[in-house]
Amino acid sequence: FILGETCSALLLFISIMTMFMSGVVAIFEYDLKKIIALSTLSQLGMMMFSISLGLYELAFFHLLTHALFKALLFLCAGILIHGAGNTQDIRSFGGLSLNFPLVTVCMNLANLSLCGVPFLAGFYSKDLIVELACQYSWGIFVLLMMFICLSLTVLYSVRLTYLSFVGPYGGGTSISVCESDYSLVGPVVILSFTSLVSGPILSWLNFPAPVLIFLPVFLKWGALFFVGVSLLVMLSLQGVTYSYKWGAVSKFSGLMWFLPWLTGQGFSMKTLKN
């Protein structure tokens, strides 16, 4: 029994730090594919967080809903990379909503679902994990870190949307004929529809009986409050460039807190030398 609690606490700590690390790194990242990959890492941390609390069915439910809108996000990213001259740097995008209106709508739909906006696919699993986690007595630190990780998801999602679709033109070339290719747009439209309806449908299939949750009002609205505040904060910070004093922080985040060097590169540099 003691060993099981220790393993759960260890998994809880690792999952929260994974969500926090991936969220902070994604804020300083400019590679489109890396940002989406880091968001996937963050959601995997959310699933492990659910498992550490003993919510195994909820973790599987979040896996299903996340697979649908994250597949949509990757397909939209592929279309943008192909249409923007095979570049992955979001600084060379800007104003792509004029050339890719359909992809813009679908990608923003996937981003909103990732943030847990109500009545989209991600809301039904993510909000349920957060509310049930608030019922556990793990302490204020765990709850605060969980809400901070939710805020970080909103921050890098809004930043990605602004630099790609709303911000000033970055100077790259764009090919607007990508949306005339039905082999590209067709799967995106289908997955957009599933991102809208898969949340309640999968919820009814996985949980035939409604889940009863008793929470204070401030915790009940806590997730939506943090999502809304993060959205307003990131919108107000758009257009503010990172100064040189953020160079060390950006480099530290870009190296993913030196994890590649600690896990593999640090050993291979010594052993694989000629």
Buried (B, 14 or more C-beta within 10 A) or exposed (E): EEEEEEEBEEBBBBBBBBBBBBBBBBBBBBBBEBBBBBBBBBBBBBBBBBBBBEBEEBBBBBBBBBBBBBBBBBBBBBBBBEBBEEBBBBEBBBBBBEBBEBBBBBBBBBBBBBBBBEEBBBBBBBBBBBBBBBEBEBEEEBBEBBBBBBBBBBBBBBBBBBBBBBBEEBEBEBEEEBBEEEEBBEEBEEBBEBBBEBBEEBBEEBBEEEEEEEEEEEBBEBBBBBBBEBBEEBBEEEEEEEEEEEEEEBEBBBBBBEEEBEEEEEEEEEEEEE
